[in-house]
Amino acid sequence: MTAIRRLWAKPAVRWGLAGALVVFAAALPLLDLVVPGVLPGPTYTPGTLQILALSLIFAALALSYHVLFGVSGMLSFGHALYFAVGAYGLGIVLERTGLDLLPAVGLTLAGAILVAGVLGAISLRVSGISFAMVTLAFAQAGSVLIRRNPGVTGGEEGLGLATANVPDWLVGVADTRNLYWLALGVIVVVFLVVRWFERSRAGHVAAAVRENELRVRVLGLPPLRVKLLAFVIGSTLAAVAGMLFLLLQSGVTPRAVSADFTLTILVIVVLGGVGSRWGAVVGGIIYTILDQRLTALAGSEWVDALPAVLRIPLSEPLFILGTLFILVVLFLPGGIVGLAGRVGRRRATTGDARDRLEETT
Amino acid sequence: MSTVVLLLITGLGLGALYFLVASGLSLIYGLMGVLNFAHGSFLTLAAFLGWETARALGADSWGALAAALLVGAAAGALVAAGTELLLIRRLYERHIEQVLVTVGLALASVALFDGIWGTDPQFIRGPAWLAETTEILGARIPNNRFLLIAIAILVLLLIVLFLRFTRYGLIIRAGVENRSMVTALGIDVRRAFTVVFAIGGAAAGIGGVLASHYFGYVSPQLGGSLLIFAFIVTVIGGLGSLPGAAVASVVVAVLQQFANFYLGGTGDLVVVLLLAVVLLVRPRGLFGRAA
């Protein structure tokens, strides 16, 4: 066990494992893997790739929220707004202007940075619960704007992707694997950006602000500027996830900016494990697949045959996910990743004393 | 003139609803520092149970309405107290986790209501008088607005009397001021937590039954949509302040009605703008104490 631990501590090993994971994920569309009960079909089929790509988008979104909540300790209830800015922004730019995909993405990104900067600067005048409320209110305003302007956003119907200026290799159902590879590329980039931010000086200050803001201020460091930076980075990454969502789903509906959607992101991050990058990724993937599977379960004959007391709760995926979430908050403070760590640690108690000392300090 | 009167009284009626939700939120936050996302679910559950009660008793009698209100209040109080005892109590002093648990409860319960009563709104009937209008200064005002205002004032009075003249009220007021001092004096504040949750739940329950008459239907989304405005009201009024919640409810609701009519349906946006302005000028809210 200690040998594995020592190996794990080497950066080269960790990079190698992460690289192998990415290569494996990239090879999935070329393989014929069947995971019964987890995936709806073999991994090369468009339906399965769609779900896998969606789970990667949710993982990227969870990573972006991790920058706010996990790193900087900002409990935002309006994160869905920036996801929607990405999705709707790109959709509207593609529909209204003759821009190609790449310039359109650039323009949307600039818009997202601007919106996040302005709203972030206002919201960050307050902290804690008030901050949560202000971000919730802004997201609500965004939701109202989107629903009330059907001429621009499609209203309740949602906005379809105007495919005229989107490259052909990203459009058809048969091209789902290209979208999957794009999603994989994006999540790798997002992961590296988040990692870079966490390890930068600003990231360390952000983490310090999370622990004790007064102390940071006493040390003469600027908490507000760092928080704003984290807010803008997190929101921009969410917009990136939103743009990818638009391409993958060929459209976006107002659900993407609802308060429920923000709560979903929060649920994902907490399920995976607050404060851990891999937790956010694992949470995003598990949540999406669980959601799909539970929806399939809800429609199955097996559930239909049950008495009402069991049938009603089981046919509501959100009820099961919500209950699971409560149980994780109550009994598993570290989320799924925390649980894995704990199991590993229990086994490691057979290791030498120095190892144990290192862990406790 | 008649339009102004109509908007004003309708605004007061909506403000009464906001107050019924926000009073509980504000008391709970003031005493325990918990932002209760499940408050909307208490309201929705009470609305559905009140509707079922009224249906069983014949929907258009006053007795059925009174029974619905009682059932709603009782259901709200019981579920709220249960939530406090089973979920919140385990996580004292861990505010983020407490918020998360109530978020999970809100998600799960709304899904459960979807499963039991369906996602479509259920249209309701009440006593015939509620559906009629009364003419005041040329404005034809739906009668249910008066009922809402009267009951909200009654609830405000009852809560104020409870806080002023009972032993638990004293403990709660002291707890809002300085909880650790109350604990140090050997008083078990925890029981007061349950009481506050029950009071807030009862107010939300009454609000739920009344909201179903105000909007004319019950749906699983009823609580969630009111909750967001109740949050805004609570923050504008100052977290933890009961008079703040009352004043802010009226201001927000009346402003919303006027903006909806005169500024082309922008009521929701104006309210958000008001929140932003209040927080920029006075981050602790209108009646909040300095942090």
Interface residues (C-beta under 8 A of the other chain):
Chain A: L75 I122 R125 V126 I129 S130 A132 M133 V134 L136 A137 F138 Q140 A141 V144 L145 R148 A259 D260 L263 L266 V267 V270 I312 P313 S315 E316 P317 L318 F319 L321 G322 T323 F325 I326 V329 L330 P333
Chain B: Y29 G33 L35 F37 L87 R90 L91 H95 I96 E97 V99 L100 V101 V103 G104 L105 A106 L107 A108 S109 V110 A111 L112 D114 G115 I116 G224 I228 F231 I232 T234 V235 L239 G265 D268 L269 V271 V272 L275 A276 L279 L280 P283
